[in-house]
Every structure is written in C-alpha cells, then in structure tokens.
C-alpha cells in the first residue's frame, strides 16, 4: 500500500484528543418567516479536520480495544464512504495495524475518502460488487467475525475515560499475516455499542433544557440510536431518513437496535422524517448543492449536499410552515471531505 512513511508526531494525536475534550460550539442561525422559532447548529463538523462525530465513534471503539490490548483491525465498507476513510485515517494514526476490505462500483474513481483509505491501510482488498465483498468478509476467521467487537464484552462497558491516553505507534512489519487471530473486524459504519457510547462525549455536553427538540440526519443510524439510548424521553429527538426510504429505515433501525442489545428503545414513527424531494443519495443533487451554497452564504456554515443540506431543508420547511415553533438544535456531524471540490466550485 501507499503508506505514510511514519505516524504523525504525537502532538498531532494530542491535538485531536484535546479537540474532543473541549466544550461544544453551538451557533444560532435565523430562518425568516417564523418569529416564534429559532434554530441552532451544533458544530461537531469542526472536530478532527471535518471528520466530526465519527471521531467520537472511533474514540469509543479505541477505548474498548485498549481494554483488550488489541492493536490490529480489519475495516470494511464502501471505498468512497466517509466512514471507511475516517476510520482508516484514525486507526492508522493512533497506531493500529489497518487492513481494509472494500467495495466500489467504479474501482478506478479517486475520491478524498478513497485516497485516505488507500494511504492509511497496510493492505487493501477491493471488490467491484458488494456481493463479492460480502463473501470475502464471511471467509474471515471466526475470531475476527463482525460480532467480535461486542462479544468481547465491550457492549456494556462505559467509555474508558483514559481513552485520552494514546497507544504507542505499531512498528512496521515486513509482511504481516492478514488473518492473525488478534485482529478484530470493525463492523461496517462502526455500528457497535462501543461507538455509540463514544458519542456520549457529545450528548452529555448538550444543554437540553435550552431546546425543544434535536434534529439529526440518519445514515447508518448509529448517531440516532446512540442519542435515543442516552436521552431516552428527556427531549424529542428527530431523524431525517437519508439513503433509505422511511419504511426501510424503520426496519433497519429495529434490526440494528436488537443486534446492539437495545431492544428496549422505542423508535417513534412520527419522529423519523423524510427529506424534501424524497429519493436516494444522489437524488436532487443539484438542488441540494444549491441549498448548501445558499445556507453557507446566509450563515457561514459549510454543509454537504447529501446529509446536512437535506436535513436542514426539512427543518427549515417545518419552521417556515409553523409546524415547528420554539428552539430547534441541529447536530452537524461533519463529512464534508468528499464534497470539497464541488462546494469550492459552487461557492
């Protein structure tokens, strides 16, 4: 692989950890048309060079792995996804041996996330179909199964507060064995209890008494399920379905909460919202990009067109219509990296 020559200096990791420990930044914005309503944006997009909340998920997983002295991971997912790019970068910089197994419909396409994954993986296996990729995942030894991360006993462990003590970088190996038993397969999207508990470092800083509702976009569902687990019924928590239609997303969330040992969570149908101009990830891309441009010009906050722009458009529509009044907090989770080029051209 095209590896970085060496891990970045310790000061770099220290800086990331310091960022995660700082108070959250909340920026109030205005939507004209409803004087009874206000909107604030929690700027977690500023964390870890735009990686955002995925850094908190990583810290939860990192904390769990440290408890078992595990220092080698398999990563899995779509080559151009924010999750795979972020995790490859973070695991490598925190001293793990990183092996990535990915799929991409267009293996020759280069994106910011694919470059991150390629450069920060000790090895990369790439498949042109999700079916072939899944077959490869299923052939991994049982000790590196997708459920290993929680079956090791991490599911009920609180986030290790000493996570802010990093592990030392791993010494490079000539030809590491890709099937070594001490490696752990990180679930796709990092969807595990350790990651959900890592997000507690965000939820616990939110002054919920100052808001009437919280809104988040739902991709994999990890942030949404984590928030429901943490807040329970203390504040209404809304999610906007991105990628999957609402009916399929509800089924996905019900399935995942059981796998995560969160059967008791109640997912309210009325608090899962559909985006304006409902469609898949690429639907209405130009309109979403224009909304990103307009939102940036009004607020100075950069938002990407797939998740943030669509969720904020739903929020704005409900406020302008009068359906929502009071104080709304939107959680900006980051994920701008793959959209820097089109955003730069548009702005």
Backbone torsions as a table, in degrees:
resi	resn	phi	psi	omega
1	UNK	NA	161.9	174.2
2	UNK	-82.1	82.7	-175.2
3	UNK	-83.9	147.4	166.7
4	UNK	-59.4	146.6	-176.0
5	UNK	-60.1	-36.1	179.1
6	UNK	-158.4	163.5	178.2
7	UNK	-63.6	149.1	177.8
8	UNK	-62.9	158.1	-179.2
9	UNK	-56.6	155.0	179.8
10	UNK	-56.4	-30.3	-178.7
11	UNK	-60.8	-30.7	179.6
12	UNK	-65.4	-48.5	178.4
13	UNK	-64.4	-40.8	178.0
14	UNK	-57.9	-39.5	-179.5
15	UNK	-64.7	-42.6	178.6
16	UNK	-61.7	-44.0	-179.0
17	UNK	-66.0	-36.9	177.3
18	UNK	-63.4	-42.2	178.9
19	UNK	-56.6	-44.2	-176.9
20	UNK	-66.7	-24.6	-177.0
21	UNK	-90.1	-11.4	-176.8
22	UNK	-74.9	160.4	174.9
23	UNK	-59.5	149.7	178.6
24	UNK	-71.5	156.4	176.3
25	UNK	-110.3	125.3	178.7
26	UNK	-119.5	126.2	-176.7
27	UNK	-113.6	123.0	179.9
28	UNK	-84.3	135.7	179.1
29	UNK	-127.0	172.4	-178.7
30	UNK	-128.1	137.3	170.2
31	UNK	-113.8	115.8	-179.6
32	UNK	-66.5	148.4	174.4
33	UNK	116.2	-15.1	178.9
34	UNK	-144.3	94.0	-176.3
35	UNK	-68.6	-11.5	-179.1
36	UNK	-89.2	-0.3	-174.3
37	UNK	-122.3	151.2	173.4
38	UNK	-138.9	150.7	-179.8
39	UNK	-127.8	136.7	174.5
40	UNK	-125.9	149.4	-179.8
41	UNK	-116.9	121.3	174.9
42	UNK	-82.7	116.8	-168.9
43	UNK	-88.0	60.4	174.5
44	UNK	-75.1	-7.3	176.0
45	UNK	-65.8	-17.3	-179.2
46	UNK	-83.1	-7.8	-175.4
47	UNK	-79.4	134.7	173.8
48	UNK	53.8	52.7	175.3
49	UNK	58.4	35.8	177.3
50	UNK	93.6	-7.0	177.2
51	UNK	-63.7	-33.5	171.6
52	UNK	70.7	-137.9	-173.2
53	UNK	-63.6	-20.6	177.5
54	UNK	-63.0	-25.3	175.2
55	UNK	-67.1	-38.1	177.2
56	UNK	-66.9	-39.2	176.1
57	UNK	-61.5	-44.6	178.2
58	UNK	-58.0	-44.2	-178.5
59	UNK	-62.4	-34.6	175.9
60	UNK	-64.3	-43.8	178.3
61	UNK	-67.6	-43.7	178.5
62	UNK	-57.2	-43.2	178.4
63	UNK	-59.5	-44.2	-179.2
64	UNK	-66.5	-42.1	-178.9
65	UNK	-66.5	-35.5	179.2
66	UNK	-62.3	-34.7	-179.6
67	UNK	-62.1	-27.7	-178.9
68	UNK	-107.3	9.3	179.4
69	UNK	55.0	37.4	178.0
70	UNK	-91.7	129.3	-174.1
71	UNK	-132.9	20.4	178.6
72	UNK	-141.2	131.2	-175.9
73	UNK	-133.2	149.6	164.1
74	UNK	-99.4	131.9	173.0
75	UNK	-108.8	149.7	-177.9
76	UNK	-140.4	149.4	176.4
77	UNK	148.8	-173.3	-179.9
78	UNK	-77.0	134.6	-170.3
79	UNK	-58.0	-35.2	-174.4
80	UNK	-96.7	9.1	-175.9
81	UNK	-78.4	150.0	175.5
82	UNK	-60.5	-38.6	-176.2
83	UNK	-63.0	-48.9	-177.1
84	UNK	-66.5	-43.7	178.9
85	UNK	-61.5	-44.9	-179.4
86	UNK	-64.8	-46.2	-177.2
87	UNK	-68.0	-38.4	177.7
88	UNK	-60.5	-46.5	179.4
89	UNK	-60.9	-49.2	-174.0
90	UNK	-70.9	-45.8	179.7
91	UNK	-60.8	-41.6	-179.6
92	UNK	-65.3	-43.4	-176.7
93	UNK	-71.5	-22.0	176.4
94	UNK	-93.0	11.0	169.0
95	UNK	95.3	11.8	-180.0
96	UNK	-86.7	154.6	167.8
97	UNK	-82.9	124.5	-170.5
98	UNK	-117.5	122.1	173.8
99	UNK	-122.2	123.5	-175.6
100	UNK	-110.4	137.8	175.2
101	UNK	-122.5	112.9	-169.1
102	UNK	-131.8	165.2	173.8
103	UNK	-132.1	153.2	178.0
104	UNK	-159.2	132.1	178.9
105	UNK	-65.6	-30.6	177.4
106	UNK	-123.3	87.4	-175.7
107	UNK	-61.8	-22.0	-176.7
108	UNK	-84.3	-13.3	-179.4
109	UNK	-68.6	136.9	176.5
110	UNK	-108.1	130.2	176.5
111	UNK	-133.6	166.9	178.6
112	UNK	-57.9	-42.6	-178.7
113	UNK	-70.4	-37.4	178.6
114	UNK	-66.0	-35.1	177.2
115	UNK	-67.2	-42.6	176.5
116	UNK	-58.6	-46.7	-178.3
117	UNK	-63.7	-45.4	-178.0
118	UNK	-63.9	-46.0	-175.7
119	UNK	-71.8	-25.6	-174.1
120	UNK	-109.2	10.6	174.8
121	UNK	-103.6	134.6	173.9
122	UNK	-67.5	-31.3	174.0
123	UNK	-147.6	151.6	-179.6
124	UNK	-139.5	122.7	171.8
125	UNK	-105.3	128.0	-174.5
126	UNK	-123.1	131.8	-179.4
127	UNK	-121.3	148.4	-176.7
128	UNK	-88.1	-5.4	177.0
129	UNK	-138.2	148.9	178.7
130	UNK	-65.9	-31.8	179.3
131	UNK	-63.0	-48.9	178.6
132	UNK	-63.2	-39.7	178.2
133	UNK	-60.9	-44.0	-179.3
134	UNK	-64.3	-38.4	177.3
135	UNK	-61.5	-37.6	177.9
136	UNK	-66.3	-41.9	178.5
137	UNK	-60.8	-41.8	-177.7
138	UNK	-68.0	-19.9	179.4
139	UNK	-84.9	-5.5	177.9
140	UNK	-64.8	150.9	179.2
141	UNK	-57.5	153.1	-177.2
142	UNK	-57.1	-33.7	-177.1
143	UNK	-70.0	-12.0	176.2
144	UNK	-116.2	34.0	-179.2
145	UNK	-70.5	163.1	-176.2
146	UNK	-65.1	-20.5	-179.3
147	UNK	-92.3	-3.3	-174.4
148	UNK	-57.9	-39.8	-174.0
149	UNK	-58.2	-39.9	177.3
150	UNK	-86.3	-31.7	-176.9
151	UNK	-71.2	-17.6	175.3
152	UNK	-67.9	-9.4	179.0
153	UNK	104.1	15.1	-179.3
154	UNK	-81.3	-16.7	-168.9
155	UNK	-59.8	-36.0	-175.0
156	UNK	-107.4	13.5	-178.5
157	UNK	-91.9	134.2	175.6
158	UNK	-70.0	155.2	179.5
159	UNK	-57.2	126.6	179.4
160	UNK	-68.8	112.5	-176.8
161	UNK	-64.3	-17.9	177.4
162	UNK	-82.4	10.5	177.3
163	UNK	-57.5	-22.4	-178.8
164	UNK	-76.4	5.4	169.2
165	UNK	-101.4	111.6	-174.3
166	UNK	-76.7	159.6	172.5
167	UNK	-88.1	154.4	-179.1
168	UNK	-70.0	150.9	178.3
169	UNK	-59.7	146.0	177.6
170	UNK	-80.1	139.2	175.5
171	UNK	-72.3	137.5	-179.2
172	UNK	-62.4	140.9	176.5
173	UNK	-108.7	151.3	179.6
174	UNK	-65.1	-59.4	179.8
175	UNK	-137.8	79.3	-177.8
176	UNK	-62.6	147.3	179.1
177	UNK	-78.4	115.2	-174.9
178	UNK	-69.7	-10.9	-178.6
179	UNK	-108.0	17.2	-176.0
180	UNK	-57.1	137.3	-170.2
181	UNK	-68.3	-23.2	-177.9
182	UNK	-82.8	1.4	174.0
183	UNK	-80.0	148.7	179.0
184	UNK	-121.7	135.8	175.5
185	UNK	-84.8	116.8	177.7
186	UNK	-78.3	127.4	-179.2
187	UNK	-55.7	150.7	178.2
188	UNK	-56.9	139.5	-175.7
189	UNK	67.5	4.7	-175.1
190	UNK	66.6	28.4	-172.9
191	UNK	-81.4	88.3	179.9
192	UNK	-151.1	165.6	-176.4
193	UNK	-62.7	-36.5	-179.7
194	UNK	-59.6	-41.4	178.8
195	UNK	-67.2	-41.6	179.1
196	UNK	-61.2	-39.3	179.6
197	UNK	-72.7	-27.2	174.5
198	UNK	-62.1	-30.4	178.9
199	UNK	-71.6	-12.5	177.2
200	UNK	-59.3	-26.8	179.1
201	UNK	-64.3	-19.0	174.4
202	UNK	-91.0	-50.9	-174.4
203	UNK	-59.6	-38.9	-174.7
204	UNK	-68.6	-13.3	-179.7
205	UNK	-94.9	-6.2	-176.5
206	UNK	-83.9	122.7	177.9
207	UNK	-79.3	83.2	-170.3
208	UNK	-64.0	-21.1	178.8
209	UNK	-65.9	-15.6	-178.6
210	UNK	-90.9	0.1	-175.8
211	UNK	-133.9	156.3	178.6
212	UNK	-99.8	-17.3	178.1
213	UNK	-164.0	159.0	174.4
214	UNK	-124.0	141.6	-178.9
215	UNK	-125.4	139.0	178.5
216	UNK	-143.6	149.5	173.1
217	UNK	-83.0	146.5	-177.8
218	UNK	-112.6	114.2	172.1
219	UNK	-104.3	-88.4	176.5
220	UNK	-73.8	-24.0	-179.0
221	UNK	97.3	-2.9	-175.4
222	UNK	-65.8	-45.1	179.9
223	UNK	-65.7	-39.8	-179.1
224	UNK	-64.7	-48.9	-179.8
225	UNK	-65.1	-38.0	178.6
226	UNK	-61.8	-43.3	-179.2
227	UNK	-66.8	-41.6	177.5
228	UNK	-60.9	-40.9	179.0
229	UNK	-63.7	-41.0	-175.0
230	UNK	-77.0	-48.6	-173.2
231	UNK	-85.4	-24.8	-175.7
232	UNK	52.1	-120.1	-176.7
233	UNK	-104.2	18.7	-174.3
234	UNK	-76.0	-22.1	178.2
235	UNK	-156.1	140.9	175.8
236	UNK	-61.4	130.8	-177.1
237	UNK	-123.7	118.1	-176.5
238	UNK	-107.9	146.2	175.5
239	UNK	-128.8	142.4	177.3
240	UNK	-104.4	125.0	-175.5
241	UNK	-73.3	113.3	178.1
242	UNK	-116.3	127.2	176.8
243	UNK	98.2	-46.3	178.5
244	UNK	-114.5	142.7	171.3
245	UNK	-59.7	156.6	-175.1
246	UNK	-54.9	-43.9	-177.5
247	UNK	-62.1	-42.0	179.3
248	UNK	-72.1	-35.7	179.3
249	UNK	-65.4	-40.5	178.1
250	UNK	-60.1	-42.1	177.3
251	UNK	-63.6	-43.6	178.8
252	UNK	-58.6	-47.7	-178.4
253	UNK	-64.9	-40.7	178.1
254	UNK	-62.5	-40.7	179.5
255	UNK	-66.5	-45.1	-176.2
256	UNK	-70.1	-35.9	-179.0
257	UNK	-65.1	-32.2	177.1
258	UNK	-69.4	-42.8	178.7
259	UNK	-63.2	-28.3	-178.0
260	UNK	-91.7	5.1	179.8
261	UNK	72.0	28.5	-178.3
262	UNK	-116.7	40.1	-177.0
263	UNK	-56.0	-28.8	-175.6
264	UNK	-74.1	-13.6	-179.7
265	UNK	-64.8	137.3	175.9
266	UNK	-106.3	118.3	179.5
267	UNK	-98.9	110.8	-176.8
268	UNK	-80.1	121.3	-179.4
269	UNK	-54.4	-40.1	-176.7
270	UNK	-71.8	-9.8	179.1
271	UNK	-105.5	9.8	168.4
272	UNK	-105.0	114.3	-174.3
273	UNK	-105.4	152.1	176.5
274	UNK	-99.5	144.6	-178.3
275	UNK	-69.3	159.7	174.7
276	UNK	-65.2	134.1	-176.6
277	UNK	64.0	59.0	-172.2
278	UNK	-53.0	139.9	178.8
279	UNK	176.2	-176.0	-178.2
280	UNK	-77.7	-166.3	-174.9
281	UNK	-57.8	-41.0	-174.4
282	UNK	-92.4	-3.9	-176.2
283	UNK	-66.4	138.5	175.6
284	UNK	57.9	35.9	-174.1
285	UNK	-61.8	-43.5	-177.2
286	UNK	-63.9	-43.3	178.1
287	UNK	-62.2	-40.3	179.5
288	UNK	-65.6	-38.6	179.0
289	UNK	-65.3	-38.1	176.8
290	UNK	-65.7	-37.3	177.2
291	UNK	-65.1	-40.8	177.6
292	UNK	-57.9	-43.8	179.3
293	UNK	-62.3	-48.6	-178.8
294	UNK	-62.0	-42.4	-178.4
295	UNK	-64.9	-40.6	178.7
296	UNK	-63.7	-42.5	-179.4
297	UNK	-64.7	-33.1	-178.5
298	UNK	-80.5	-32.7	-168.8
299	UNK	-122.0	-19.8	-174.2
300	UNK	78.9	10.2	-179.7
301	UNK	-104.4	118.0	176.8
302	UNK	-75.4	132.3	176.9
303	UNK	-132.4	141.4	178.6
304	UNK	-82.9	159.7	-169.2
305	UNK	-81.7	-11.6	-174.6
306	UNK	-90.3	-52.8	-176.3
307	UNK	-95.3	-67.4	-171.3
308	UNK	-61.3	-47.7	-176.2
309	UNK	-60.7	-42.6	-177.4
310	UNK	-69.8	-37.3	179.4
311	UNK	-70.2	-41.6	178.4
312	UNK	-66.9	-33.0	177.4
313	UNK	-64.2	-40.5	176.5
314	UNK	-63.7	-44.4	179.5
315	UNK	-60.1	-46.8	-179.2
316	UNK	-63.6	-40.7	-179.6
317	UNK	-61.6	-43.2	-179.0
318	UNK	-68.2	-33.3	179.2
319	UNK	-73.8	-45.5	-179.4
320	UNK	-63.1	-34.5	-178.9
321	UNK	-76.0	-12.3	-177.5
322	UNK	87.8	-1.0	179.7
323	UNK	-64.9	-35.6	175.2
324	UNK	-112.9	131.0	169.9
325	UNK	-123.8	-177.3	179.1
326	UNK	78.0	-154.6	-169.2
327	UNK	-110.2	120.8	-179.1
328	UNK	-112.6	135.5	176.0
329	UNK	-114.9	123.1	175.6
330	UNK	-101.7	132.9	178.1
331	UNK	-92.0	107.4	178.1
332	UNK	-86.2	108.2	-171.4
333	UNK	-89.4	-4.2	179.8
334	UNK	94.1	-151.0	178.5
335	UNK	89.1	28.6	-176.8
336	UNK	-81.6	-15.1	-165.5
337	UNK	-55.4	-44.3	-177.1
338	UNK	-71.6	-7.3	-175.0
339	UNK	-117.4	12.0	-176.9
340	UNK	-64.0	-40.5	-178.3
341	UNK	-64.0	-55.0	179.1
342	UNK	-64.6	-32.8	178.9
343	UNK	-66.6	-41.5	179.7
344	UNK	-62.9	-42.3	179.5
345	UNK	-64.1	-38.2	-176.4
346	UNK	-73.5	-43.9	-177.7
347	UNK	-73.1	NA	NA
